[in-house]
């Protein structure tokens, strides 16, 4: 009876996974197929039909006319600075909250959690005046600073949970051997939490690459790839093939990063149990 129930549960789980995957993948395949339709021919009304011929010129046209080389430059520069900075600050903050007890530590930690609750849109007006006062409007640094400040709250929460899941004997052995807090962090806890750190890195990169709202508000000549895609789709609303090609171009870097780090990402998600 238990075996039959277990098999039924496994079967239902697989069916649910297949159904959710189909719902998620269906529009992506539709966009990919639409991007290959010849520009002079309309896309299938169903949005899911094989094109009469695969026209790669749509990607070249979208890249050139959409100025995606400029938008990609902004996204790459911002991500190259923002991702390492966010991950390092998250590691340091997570280590402090997981292993150290100091006055006001719980209050400060809950203030970071509060940063996860308050949406960016609610603080955008004072943020704009702060950035303007610093003279950073329409610069890379405006996006970098704001994105780092937004990611650190989640990063500290994530790394604190990862460090709390480490066996206490690891730190006790390090202290017995005379290791400093700095050495214990980088030589013991960081290698232990490597899957969680890689997962955080992928998530942070995805957030940085998908940044749209901040780029729309704070930049004019330094728009990110998603903001550039919105501008491009506004100009070529009726040319579905070109817009679809542009969407595929913008999504490609995240897809490549996820494929490369897929195993580590899933391992970090499964082992990163929240504790404490």
Backbone torsions as a table, in degrees:
resi	resn	phi	psi	omega
1	UNK	NA	-45.8	179.3
2	UNK	-66.0	-38.2	179.5
3	UNK	-64.8	-42.7	179.3
4	UNK	-63.4	-43.2	179.3
5	UNK	-64.1	-39.9	179.8
6	UNK	-64.3	-44.1	179.3
7	UNK	-64.2	-39.0	178.6
8	UNK	-63.7	-41.6	178.9
9	UNK	-63.8	-42.9	178.8
10	UNK	-62.7	-43.1	179.3
11	UNK	-62.8	-43.8	178.8
12	UNK	-64.5	-38.0	177.8
13	UNK	-62.8	-43.8	179.4
14	UNK	-65.1	-40.7	178.5
15	UNK	-63.0	-40.7	179.0
16	UNK	-65.5	-40.8	178.5
17	UNK	-63.2	-44.2	179.1
18	UNK	-62.1	-42.2	-179.6
19	UNK	-64.1	-46.7	179.3
20	UNK	-64.1	-38.7	178.8
21	UNK	-64.4	-42.0	179.4
22	UNK	-63.0	-42.0	179.4
23	UNK	-63.4	-37.6	-178.6
24	UNK	-76.5	-36.6	-173.3
25	UNK	-84.2	-29.2	-175.1
26	UNK	-52.6	-53.3	-179.2
27	UNK	-66.3	-30.2	179.1
28	UNK	-66.0	-42.6	177.7
29	UNK	-65.2	-38.0	178.2
30	UNK	-61.2	-42.9	178.7
31	UNK	-65.7	-41.0	179.8
32	UNK	-62.5	-45.0	179.1
33	UNK	-66.2	-40.0	-179.8
34	UNK	-63.0	-29.5	-177.6
35	UNK	-69.8	-14.6	-178.1
36	UNK	-100.1	-0.9	178.6
37	UNK	-67.8	141.2	174.4
38	UNK	-56.9	140.7	-174.8
39	UNK	-60.2	-32.8	-176.7
40	UNK	-82.3	-5.0	-178.3
41	UNK	-114.3	140.1	-179.8
42	UNK	-70.0	154.4	178.5
43	UNK	-78.1	152.3	179.7
44	UNK	-54.4	134.4	-178.5
45	UNK	-57.8	-32.5	179.6
46	UNK	-73.2	-15.8	-178.4
47	UNK	75.6	6.7	-177.1
48	UNK	-146.0	69.2	178.7
49	UNK	-138.8	148.9	178.5
50	UNK	-67.9	132.7	178.2
51	UNK	-69.2	150.7	179.0
52	UNK	-61.2	-30.8	175.2
53	UNK	-152.0	147.2	-177.8
54	UNK	-87.2	109.6	-175.4
55	UNK	-100.8	99.3	179.0
56	UNK	-73.0	-13.2	-178.9
57	UNK	-63.6	-23.4	178.2
58	UNK	-58.2	-38.3	-178.8
59	UNK	-69.6	-39.9	178.5
60	UNK	-65.6	-44.9	-179.5
61	UNK	-63.8	-45.4	-179.9
62	UNK	-62.3	-41.4	-180.0
63	UNK	-63.6	-43.7	-177.2
64	UNK	-74.3	-50.9	-176.0
65	UNK	-73.1	-27.3	-179.8
66	UNK	-86.2	-3.0	-179.9
67	UNK	55.5	39.0	-176.7
68	UNK	-72.1	-17.1	174.4
69	UNK	-63.3	-38.3	177.2
70	UNK	-69.8	-43.7	-178.1
71	UNK	-66.9	-38.6	178.6
72	UNK	-65.8	-36.6	177.8
73	UNK	-59.5	-45.8	178.5
74	UNK	-61.3	-47.9	-177.9
75	UNK	-62.4	-40.4	-179.1
76	UNK	-68.3	-45.0	-180.0
77	UNK	-61.8	-46.7	-179.4
78	UNK	-63.5	-45.1	-178.8
79	UNK	-66.7	-36.8	-177.9
80	UNK	-64.3	-28.9	177.9
81	UNK	-94.6	-43.1	-172.8
82	UNK	-69.4	-42.1	-175.7
83	UNK	-64.2	-53.2	177.6
84	UNK	-60.2	-40.8	-179.5
85	UNK	-63.2	-44.1	-179.4
86	UNK	-65.0	-42.6	-178.1
87	UNK	-66.6	-44.0	179.8
88	UNK	-63.8	-45.8	178.5
89	UNK	-63.7	-35.6	178.3
90	UNK	-67.5	-39.8	177.4
91	UNK	-62.4	-47.0	-179.1
92	UNK	-64.1	-46.1	179.7
93	UNK	-66.5	-42.8	178.5
94	UNK	-62.4	-38.1	177.7
95	UNK	-65.2	-42.5	-179.9
96	UNK	-63.0	-46.9	-177.7
97	UNK	-73.5	-23.6	-178.1
98	UNK	-85.9	-31.3	-171.5
99	UNK	-118.8	-12.5	-175.0
100	UNK	-116.9	145.2	175.8
101	UNK	-117.7	117.4	-179.7
102	UNK	-140.1	164.2	-175.5
103	UNK	-61.1	125.9	178.0
104	UNK	80.6	11.8	-176.5
105	UNK	-62.9	-41.0	-179.8
106	UNK	-67.5	-40.8	179.9
107	UNK	-63.5	-44.8	-179.9
108	UNK	-63.4	-41.1	-179.9
109	UNK	-62.9	-41.8	179.4
110	UNK	-68.9	-26.5	174.0
111	UNK	-66.5	-38.5	174.8
112	UNK	-63.5	-41.6	178.0
113	UNK	-62.3	-35.9	177.4
114	UNK	-60.6	-31.6	177.4
115	UNK	-64.4	-22.4	176.9
116	UNK	-78.9	-21.8	-174.4
117	UNK	-88.8	-40.0	-176.0
118	UNK	-76.1	121.7	179.3
119	UNK	-72.1	152.4	179.8
120	UNK	-60.8	-35.5	-178.2
121	UNK	-59.8	-28.6	-177.5
122	UNK	-73.4	-20.0	-176.8
123	UNK	-117.8	11.5	-171.7
124	UNK	-66.6	-33.7	-178.6
125	UNK	-66.9	-53.7	176.5
126	UNK	-62.5	-34.0	177.0
127	UNK	-61.0	-41.8	-179.0
128	UNK	-61.5	-45.0	-179.3
129	UNK	-68.2	-33.6	176.3
130	UNK	-65.4	-45.9	179.9
131	UNK	-65.8	-38.9	178.1
132	UNK	-64.0	-40.4	179.9
133	UNK	-64.6	-29.8	178.1
134	UNK	-84.4	-4.1	179.6
135	UNK	70.7	32.7	-174.9
136	UNK	-111.1	8.0	178.0
137	UNK	-61.6	135.7	-180.0
138	UNK	61.6	44.0	174.9
139	UNK	-132.5	162.3	175.2
140	UNK	-62.0	-38.5	-174.0
141	UNK	-64.8	-30.1	177.1
142	UNK	-60.2	-46.9	179.8
143	UNK	-69.7	-40.8	-177.5
144	UNK	-62.6	-50.5	-177.5
145	UNK	-63.2	-45.2	-177.9
146	UNK	-67.9	-39.0	179.5
147	UNK	-69.3	-40.1	177.8
148	UNK	-61.7	-45.9	-179.4
149	UNK	-62.1	-32.7	178.9
150	UNK	-77.0	-32.2	-176.5
151	UNK	-83.4	-27.7	-174.6
152	UNK	-62.7	-34.4	-179.7
153	UNK	-59.7	-50.6	178.0
154	UNK	-67.7	-39.7	-177.8
155	UNK	-61.3	-42.2	178.6
156	UNK	-65.4	-42.6	177.1
157	UNK	-59.4	-43.5	-177.9
158	UNK	-67.6	-47.0	-176.6
159	UNK	-72.7	-32.7	175.2
160	UNK	-59.6	-45.0	178.7
161	UNK	-63.3	-39.5	179.9
162	UNK	-66.0	-42.6	-179.9
163	UNK	-70.4	-33.9	177.5
164	UNK	-66.9	-24.5	179.5
165	UNK	-80.3	-7.2	178.2
166	UNK	-72.6	141.1	177.7
167	UNK	-59.6	132.0	179.5
168	UNK	-57.8	-25.9	-178.8
169	UNK	-62.7	-26.0	179.4
170	UNK	-63.7	-49.7	179.8
171	UNK	-69.5	-36.2	178.8
172	UNK	-63.2	-42.2	178.2
173	UNK	-64.4	-38.2	179.1
174	UNK	-65.3	-41.4	179.8
175	UNK	-67.2	-38.0	178.0
176	UNK	-62.4	-36.8	178.8
177	UNK	-77.4	-2.6	177.5
178	UNK	85.8	18.3	-179.8
179	UNK	-74.0	138.7	176.4
180	UNK	-74.3	167.7	178.6
181	UNK	-60.1	-40.0	179.1
182	UNK	-62.9	-44.5	-179.6
183	UNK	-68.2	-39.5	179.0
184	UNK	-62.8	-36.3	179.0
185	UNK	-64.4	-56.0	-170.7
186	UNK	-80.6	-26.0	-178.1
187	UNK	-95.4	-22.0	-174.2
188	UNK	-119.8	-57.8	-173.6
189	UNK	-73.4	-39.8	-180.0
190	UNK	-62.9	-47.1	174.8
191	UNK	-60.4	-37.9	178.8
192	UNK	-63.4	-40.2	-175.6
193	UNK	-93.8	18.4	-177.1
194	UNK	-55.3	-45.4	177.9
195	UNK	-59.0	-41.5	179.4
196	UNK	-66.2	-37.0	179.8
197	UNK	-67.8	-42.3	178.3
198	UNK	-64.7	-39.0	177.0
199	UNK	-63.8	-44.3	177.3
200	UNK	-60.8	-39.3	179.3
201	UNK	-62.0	-45.0	179.6
202	UNK	-64.5	-44.0	179.8
203	UNK	-64.2	-39.7	179.5
204	UNK	-66.9	-41.1	177.1
205	UNK	-62.7	-41.9	179.3
206	UNK	-62.1	-42.7	178.2
207	UNK	-63.8	-41.4	-179.8
208	UNK	-65.5	-45.3	-177.5
209	UNK	-67.2	-32.3	-178.2
210	UNK	-86.5	4.2	-176.7
211	UNK	-61.5	124.0	-178.3
212	UNK	-125.1	-49.8	-171.3
213	UNK	-64.8	-48.4	-178.9
214	UNK	-63.9	-40.6	178.8
215	UNK	-64.0	-35.5	-179.5
216	UNK	-68.7	-34.6	-175.9
217	UNK	-86.1	-40.9	-168.0
218	UNK	-102.2	-6.5	-177.0
219	UNK	-131.6	155.9	174.0
220	UNK	-125.8	-49.6	-179.2
221	UNK	-100.1	0.6	179.8
222	UNK	-127.1	51.8	-179.2
223	UNK	-76.9	146.3	177.6
224	UNK	-79.8	172.5	-177.6
225	UNK	-60.5	-45.6	178.1
226	UNK	-63.3	-38.4	177.3
227	UNK	-65.5	-38.3	176.3
228	UNK	-65.3	-36.5	177.1
229	UNK	-63.3	-40.7	178.5
230	UNK	-63.2	-41.5	178.2
231	UNK	-65.0	-41.2	-179.2
232	UNK	-66.0	-45.2	-178.7
233	UNK	-65.8	-28.5	176.6
234	UNK	-67.9	-31.1	-179.8
235	UNK	-82.6	-29.4	-174.7
236	UNK	-120.7	50.0	-175.2
237	UNK	-59.5	-39.7	-175.3
238	UNK	-84.2	-12.8	-178.7
239	UNK	-97.1	82.6	-173.7
240	UNK	-61.5	-38.3	-177.4
241	UNK	-62.9	-44.4	179.6
242	UNK	-65.4	-43.4	179.9
243	UNK	-64.5	-40.3	178.0
244	UNK	-64.1	-41.5	177.2
245	UNK	-62.1	-41.6	178.0
246	UNK	-63.5	-39.9	178.7
247	UNK	-63.4	-40.4	178.0
248	UNK	-64.9	-40.9	179.4
249	UNK	-60.3	-44.3	-177.7
250	UNK	-68.3	-36.2	-176.9
251	UNK	-80.3	-18.1	-172.9
252	UNK	-60.2	-45.0	-178.9
253	UNK	-58.7	-41.9	178.9
254	UNK	-64.9	-40.3	178.7
255	UNK	-61.7	-43.0	-179.7
256	UNK	-64.3	-45.4	179.8
257	UNK	-61.0	-42.7	-179.0
258	UNK	-66.3	-40.2	179.6
259	UNK	-63.5	-41.6	-178.8
260	UNK	-64.7	-42.9	-174.9
261	UNK	-105.6	22.8	-174.4
262	UNK	-60.0	-47.4	-176.6
263	UNK	-64.6	-45.7	179.4
264	UNK	-66.2	-36.3	179.9
265	UNK	-62.4	-48.4	-179.4
266	UNK	-66.7	-36.9	178.7
267	UNK	-64.4	-41.3	178.8
268	UNK	-67.2	-36.6	179.0
269	UNK	-67.1	-37.8	-176.6
270	UNK	-79.0	-32.3	-177.3
271	UNK	-93.6	-10.0	-176.7
272	UNK	-85.4	57.4	179.9
273	UNK	-66.7	136.1	179.1
274	UNK	-77.3	130.8	-177.8
275	UNK	-135.8	144.5	175.8
276	UNK	69.1	NA	NA
